[in-house]
Amino acid sequence: MRKLILAGALIPAITGCETTHAPTVPTMLESSATASVSATSSVQAQQTTFFFCPTVAPFTATFGVVVTAGNVNLFVTSMTSQFTDINHVQLPTITLPAPVPTAQFGSALVQARSQVTFPVTVGTGCGTASTGTVVLAVQMTDANGVQLTQHLSVIVR
């Protein structure tokens, strides 16, 4: 009788160890294509040594645009800037399309979970005041093909 009880106790333990379970489906982790773009809030306009409007502006404003990637690689495809002076006079929109950002800034790739600073120089003073606001749109594509656009503004003093 004792052997029968022991055998009856082992049957549930043995059946619990069977390997006939259906294979588990791996969980797909959702990639985070989030990105952030930032720059200093204001910058001082610098007078150029030699200027000839509209080829070379009498003033320039240089600032760094910091692009921070989420969990996937990002490619900066273009940057579009527009300067509006304190009198609300706007310069034409200037776009730096790829491969210009690559040639001008180095690699346009922002590795996942890292950041890259892109130097941007905007000319002012050709038909406008030297002070105002630069509005910048940074277009990016992530490694999954998702397109992102982030906007920021920088005050030029």
ChimeraX commands (.cxc) that place a marker at each C-alpha (Angstrom):
marker #1 position 0.00,0.00,0.00 radius 0.5
marker #1 position 2.83,2.32,0.81 radius 0.5
marker #1 position 4.36,1.89,-2.69 radius 0.5
marker #1 position 0.99,2.71,-4.22 radius 0.5
marker #1 position 0.74,6.03,-2.33 radius 0.5
marker #1 position 4.29,6.98,-3.32 radius 0.5
marker #1 position 3.60,6.19,-6.98 radius 0.5
marker #1 position 0.37,8.20,-6.83 radius 0.5
marker #1 position 2.25,11.19,-5.41 radius 0.5
marker #1 position 4.90,11.09,-8.15 radius 0.5
marker #1 position 2.46,11.02,-11.10 radius 0.5
marker #1 position 1.40,14.70,-10.74 radius 0.5
marker #1 position 5.04,15.73,-10.29 radius 0.5
marker #1 position 6.14,13.88,-13.42 radius 0.5
marker #1 position 3.26,15.20,-15.55 radius 0.5
marker #1 position 4.09,18.73,-14.45 radius 0.5
marker #1 position 7.53,18.36,-16.03 radius 0.5
marker #1 position 6.33,17.40,-19.50 radius 0.5
marker #1 position 7.91,19.22,-22.42 radius 0.5
marker #1 position 4.89,19.05,-24.72 radius 0.5
marker #1 position 3.90,22.66,-24.05 radius 0.5
marker #1 position 3.36,24.89,-27.07 radius 0.5
marker #1 position 6.39,27.07,-27.84 radius 0.5
marker #1 position 6.22,30.56,-26.40 radius 0.5
marker #1 position 6.01,33.46,-28.80 radius 0.5
marker #1 position 8.71,36.04,-28.11 radius 0.5
marker #1 position 7.37,39.37,-26.98 radius 0.5
marker #1 position 8.11,42.18,-29.43 radius 0.5
marker #1 position 9.61,45.12,-27.63 radius 0.5
marker #1 position 8.24,48.34,-29.02 radius 0.5
marker #1 position 11.06,50.55,-30.20 radius 0.5
marker #1 position 11.03,54.09,-28.94 radius 0.5
marker #1 position 11.50,56.52,-31.80 radius 0.5
marker #1 position 11.36,59.48,-29.49 radius 0.5
marker #1 position 13.88,62.20,-29.94 radius 0.5
marker #1 position 14.52,65.54,-28.37 radius 0.5
marker #1 position 16.05,68.61,-29.92 radius 0.5
marker #1 position 17.40,71.51,-27.88 radius 0.5
marker #1 position 19.59,74.57,-28.15 radius 0.5
marker #1 position 20.57,77.50,-26.03 radius 0.5
marker #1 position 17.64,79.86,-25.49 radius 0.5
marker #1 position 19.53,82.94,-26.68 radius 0.5
marker #1 position 22.73,83.83,-28.48 radius 0.5
marker #1 position 24.62,87.05,-29.21 radius 0.5
marker #1 position 24.85,88.21,-32.84 radius 0.5
marker #1 position 28.44,88.61,-33.96 radius 0.5
marker #1 position 29.52,91.18,-36.55 radius 0.5
marker #1 position 31.32,89.72,-39.57 radius 0.5
marker #1 position 34.60,91.24,-40.74 radius 0.5
marker #1 position 33.72,91.49,-44.41 radius 0.5
marker #1 position 30.15,91.37,-45.64 radius 0.5
marker #1 position 28.48,91.71,-48.99 radius 0.5
marker #1 position 24.69,91.31,-48.87 radius 0.5
marker #1 position 23.09,88.94,-49.66 radius 0.5
marker #1 position 26.09,86.62,-50.10 radius 0.5
marker #1 position 27.64,87.31,-46.69 radius 0.5
marker #1 position 25.47,88.77,-43.93 radius 0.5
marker #1 position 26.84,91.55,-41.72 radius 0.5
marker #1 position 25.93,89.59,-38.57 radius 0.5
marker #1 position 25.88,85.88,-37.74 radius 0.5
marker #1 position 24.44,83.89,-34.88 radius 0.5
marker #1 position 26.07,80.53,-34.18 radius 0.5
marker #1 position 24.58,77.98,-31.80 radius 0.5
marker #1 position 24.63,74.24,-31.22 radius 0.5
marker #1 position 21.56,72.12,-31.89 radius 0.5
marker #1 position 21.61,69.07,-29.61 radius 0.5
marker #1 position 19.76,66.02,-30.99 radius 0.5
marker #1 position 19.18,63.22,-28.49 radius 0.5
marker #1 position 17.99,59.82,-29.76 radius 0.5
marker #1 position 15.67,57.43,-27.97 radius 0.5
marker #1 position 16.08,53.66,-28.26 radius 0.5
marker #1 position 16.73,53.63,-32.02 radius 0.5
marker #1 position 19.28,55.33,-34.28 radius 0.5
marker #1 position 18.26,58.65,-35.84 radius 0.5
marker #1 position 19.39,60.25,-39.06 radius 0.5
marker #1 position 19.14,64.05,-39.32 radius 0.5
marker #1 position 17.86,64.55,-42.87 radius 0.5
marker #1 position 17.58,68.35,-42.94 radius 0.5
marker #1 position 17.38,71.51,-40.88 radius 0.5
marker #1 position 15.22,74.46,-41.86 radius 0.5
marker #1 position 15.73,77.88,-40.31 radius 0.5
marker #1 position 13.95,81.19,-40.58 radius 0.5
marker #1 position 15.03,84.43,-38.96 radius 0.5
marker #1 position 12.48,87.06,-37.94 radius 0.5
marker #1 position 13.85,90.36,-36.64 radius 0.5
marker #1 position 12.44,92.51,-33.83 radius 0.5
marker #1 position 10.41,94.50,-36.42 radius 0.5
marker #1 position 8.75,91.27,-37.67 radius 0.5
marker #1 position 10.70,91.29,-40.96 radius 0.5
marker #1 position 11.45,87.72,-42.05 radius 0.5
marker #1 position 14.37,86.40,-44.03 radius 0.5
marker #1 position 13.62,83.63,-46.52 radius 0.5
marker #1 position 13.54,80.09,-45.15 radius 0.5
marker #1 position 16.88,78.36,-45.47 radius 0.5
marker #1 position 16.99,74.55,-45.68 radius 0.5
marker #1 position 20.12,72.49,-45.20 radius 0.5
marker #1 position 19.07,69.21,-46.86 radius 0.5
marker #1 position 21.04,65.96,-46.74 radius 0.5
marker #1 position 23.85,65.43,-47.60 radius 0.5
marker #1 position 24.65,69.05,-46.68 radius 0.5
marker #1 position 24.26,68.35,-42.93 radius 0.5
marker #1 position 26.62,65.40,-43.35 radius 0.5
marker #1 position 29.23,67.46,-45.15 radius 0.5
marker #1 position 28.85,70.49,-42.89 radius 0.5
marker #1 position 28.45,68.78,-39.53 radius 0.5
marker #1 position 30.13,65.40,-39.95 radius 0.5
marker #1 position 27.91,62.35,-39.59 radius 0.5
marker #1 position 24.14,62.94,-39.58 radius 0.5
marker #1 position 23.70,59.75,-37.53 radius 0.5
marker #1 position 22.69,59.98,-33.89 radius 0.5
marker #1 position 23.27,56.61,-32.25 radius 0.5
marker #1 position 20.51,55.18,-30.05 radius 0.5
marker #1 position 20.53,56.55,-26.50 radius 0.5
marker #1 position 23.16,59.18,-27.34 radius 0.5
marker #1 position 23.30,62.78,-28.46 radius 0.5
marker #1 position 25.08,64.82,-31.11 radius 0.5
marker #1 position 25.56,68.60,-31.26 radius 0.5
marker #1 position 25.23,70.17,-34.72 radius 0.5
marker #1 position 26.68,73.70,-35.09 radius 0.5
marker #1 position 24.29,76.04,-36.95 radius 0.5
marker #1 position 25.14,79.54,-38.19 radius 0.5
marker #1 position 22.41,81.93,-39.29 radius 0.5
marker #1 position 23.18,85.21,-41.06 radius 0.5
marker #1 position 21.25,88.36,-40.12 radius 0.5
marker #1 position 21.28,92.02,-41.02 radius 0.5
marker #1 position 20.71,91.96,-44.81 radius 0.5
marker #1 position 17.49,93.95,-44.95 radius 0.5
marker #1 position 16.66,93.08,-41.34 radius 0.5
marker #1 position 17.76,94.13,-37.89 radius 0.5
marker #1 position 20.53,92.05,-36.38 radius 0.5
marker #1 position 18.37,90.94,-33.45 radius 0.5
marker #1 position 15.28,88.75,-33.45 radius 0.5
marker #1 position 14.35,85.07,-33.33 radius 0.5
marker #1 position 15.52,82.04,-35.30 radius 0.5
marker #1 position 12.93,79.27,-35.66 radius 0.5
marker #1 position 14.55,75.95,-36.55 radius 0.5
marker #1 position 12.87,72.74,-37.70 radius 0.5
marker #1 position 14.97,69.58,-37.49 radius 0.5
marker #1 position 13.76,66.72,-39.69 radius 0.5
marker #1 position 14.88,63.21,-38.76 radius 0.5
marker #1 position 14.23,59.63,-39.80 radius 0.5
marker #1 position 14.73,56.78,-37.36 radius 0.5
marker #1 position 16.19,53.37,-38.18 radius 0.5
marker #1 position 12.64,52.02,-38.66 radius 0.5
marker #1 position 11.80,54.64,-41.31 radius 0.5
marker #1 position 9.61,56.78,-39.04 radius 0.5
marker #1 position 9.94,60.50,-39.85 radius 0.5
marker #1 position 10.09,63.00,-37.00 radius 0.5
marker #1 position 10.20,66.81,-36.95 radius 0.5
marker #1 position 11.11,68.86,-33.89 radius 0.5
marker #1 position 10.93,72.67,-33.69 radius 0.5
marker #1 position 12.84,75.09,-31.51 radius 0.5
marker #1 position 13.49,78.79,-31.36 radius 0.5
marker #1 position 16.58,80.77,-30.39 radius 0.5
marker #1 position 16.58,84.46,-29.52 radius 0.5
marker #1 position 19.33,86.47,-31.23 radius 0.5
marker #1 position 20.42,89.48,-29.15 radius 0.5
marker link #1:1,2 radius 0.2
marker link #1:2,3 radius 0.2
marker link #1:3,4 radius 0.2
marker link #1:4,5 radius 0.2
marker link #1:5,6 radius 0.2
marker link #1:6,7 radius 0.2
marker link #1:7,8 radius 0.2
marker link #1:8,9 radius 0.2
marker link #1:9,10 radius 0.2
marker link #1:10,11 radius 0.2
marker link #1:11,12 radius 0.2
marker link #1:12,13 radius 0.2
marker link #1:13,14 radius 0.2
marker link #1:14,15 radius 0.2
marker link #1:15,16 radius 0.2
marker link #1:16,17 radius 0.2
marker link #1:17,18 radius 0.2
marker link #1:18,19 radius 0.2
marker link #1:19,20 radius 0.2
marker link #1:20,21 radius 0.2
marker link #1:21,22 radius 0.2
marker link #1:22,23 radius 0.2
marker link #1:23,24 radius 0.2
marker link #1:24,25 radius 0.2
marker link #1:25,26 radius 0.2
marker link #1:26,27 radius 0.2
marker link #1:27,28 radius 0.2
marker link #1:28,29 radius 0.2
marker link #1:29,30 radius 0.2
marker link #1:30,31 radius 0.2
marker link #1:31,32 radius 0.2
marker link #1:32,33 radius 0.2
marker link #1:33,34 radius 0.2
marker link #1:34,35 radius 0.2
marker link #1:35,36 radius 0.2
marker link #1:36,37 radius 0.2
marker link #1:37,38 radius 0.2
marker link #1:38,39 radius 0.2
marker link #1:39,40 radius 0.2
marker link #1:40,41 radius 0.2
marker link #1:41,42 radius 0.2
marker link #1:42,43 radius 0.2
marker link #1:43,44 radius 0.2
marker link #1:44,45 radius 0.2
marker link #1:45,46 radius 0.2
marker link #1:46,47 radius 0.2
marker link #1:47,48 radius 0.2
marker link #1:48,49 radius 0.2
marker link #1:49,50 radius 0.2
marker link #1:50,51 radius 0.2
marker link #1:51,52 radius 0.2
marker link #1:52,53 radius 0.2
marker link #1:53,54 radius 0.2
marker link #1:54,55 radius 0.2
marker link #1:55,56 radius 0.2
marker link #1:56,57 radius 0.2
marker link #1:57,58 radius 0.2
marker link #1:58,59 radius 0.2
marker link #1:59,60 radius 0.2
marker link #1:60,61 radius 0.2
marker link #1:61,62 radius 0.2
marker link #1:62,63 radius 0.2
marker link #1:63,64 radius 0.2
marker link #1:64,65 radius 0.2
marker link #1:65,66 radius 0.2
marker link #1:66,67 radius 0.2
marker link #1:67,68 radius 0.2
marker link #1:68,69 radius 0.2
marker link #1:69,70 radius 0.2
marker link #1:70,71 radius 0.2
marker link #1:71,72 radius 0.2
marker link #1:72,73 radius 0.2
marker link #1:73,74 radius 0.2
marker link #1:74,75 radius 0.2
marker link #1:75,76 radius 0.2
marker link #1:76,77 radius 0.2
marker link #1:77,78 radius 0.2
marker link #1:78,79 radius 0.2
marker link #1:79,80 radius 0.2
marker link #1:80,81 radius 0.2
marker link #1:81,82 radius 0.2
marker link #1:82,83 radius 0.2
marker link #1:83,84 radius 0.2
marker link #1:84,85 radius 0.2
marker link #1:85,86 radius 0.2
marker link #1:86,87 radius 0.2
marker link #1:87,88 radius 0.2
marker link #1:88,89 radius 0.2
marker link #1:89,90 radius 0.2
marker link #1:90,91 radius 0.2
marker link #1:91,92 radius 0.2
marker link #1:92,93 radius 0.2
marker link #1:93,94 radius 0.2
marker link #1:94,95 radius 0.2
marker link #1:95,96 radius 0.2
marker link #1:96,97 radius 0.2
marker link #1:97,98 radius 0.2
marker link #1:98,99 radius 0.2
marker link #1:99,100 radius 0.2
marker link #1:100,101 radius 0.2
marker link #1:101,102 radius 0.2
marker link #1:102,103 radius 0.2
marker link #1:103,104 radius 0.2
marker link #1:104,105 radius 0.2
marker link #1:105,106 radius 0.2
marker link #1:106,107 radius 0.2
marker link #1:107,108 radius 0.2
marker link #1:108,109 radius 0.2
marker link #1:109,110 radius 0.2
marker link #1:110,111 radius 0.2
marker link #1:111,112 radius 0.2
marker link #1:112,113 radius 0.2
marker link #1:113,114 radius 0.2
marker link #1:114,115 radius 0.2
marker link #1:115,116 radius 0.2
marker link #1:116,117 radius 0.2
marker link #1:117,118 radius 0.2
marker link #1:118,119 radius 0.2
marker link #1:119,120 radius 0.2
marker link #1:120,121 radius 0.2
marker link #1:121,122 radius 0.2
marker link #1:122,123 radius 0.2
marker link #1:123,124 radius 0.2
marker link #1:124,125 radius 0.2
marker link #1:125,126 radius 0.2
marker link #1:126,127 radius 0.2
marker link #1:127,128 radius 0.2
marker link #1:128,129 radius 0.2
marker link #1:129,130 radius 0.2
marker link #1:130,131 radius 0.2
marker link #1:131,132 radius 0.2
marker link #1:132,133 radius 0.2
marker link #1:133,134 radius 0.2
marker link #1:134,135 radius 0.2
marker link #1:135,136 radius 0.2
marker link #1:136,137 radius 0.2
marker link #1:137,138 radius 0.2
marker link #1:138,139 radius 0.2
marker link #1:139,140 radius 0.2
marker link #1:140,141 radius 0.2
marker link #1:141,142 radius 0.2
marker link #1:142,143 radius 0.2
marker link #1:143,144 radius 0.2
marker link #1:144,145 radius 0.2
marker link #1:145,146 radius 0.2
marker link #1:146,147 radius 0.2
marker link #1:147,148 radius 0.2
marker link #1:148,149 radius 0.2
marker link #1:149,150 radius 0.2
marker link #1:150,151 radius 0.2
marker link #1:151,152 radius 0.2
marker link #1:152,153 radius 0.2
marker link #1:153,154 radius 0.2
marker link #1:154,155 radius 0.2
marker link #1:155,156 radius 0.2
marker link #1:156,157 radius 0.2
view
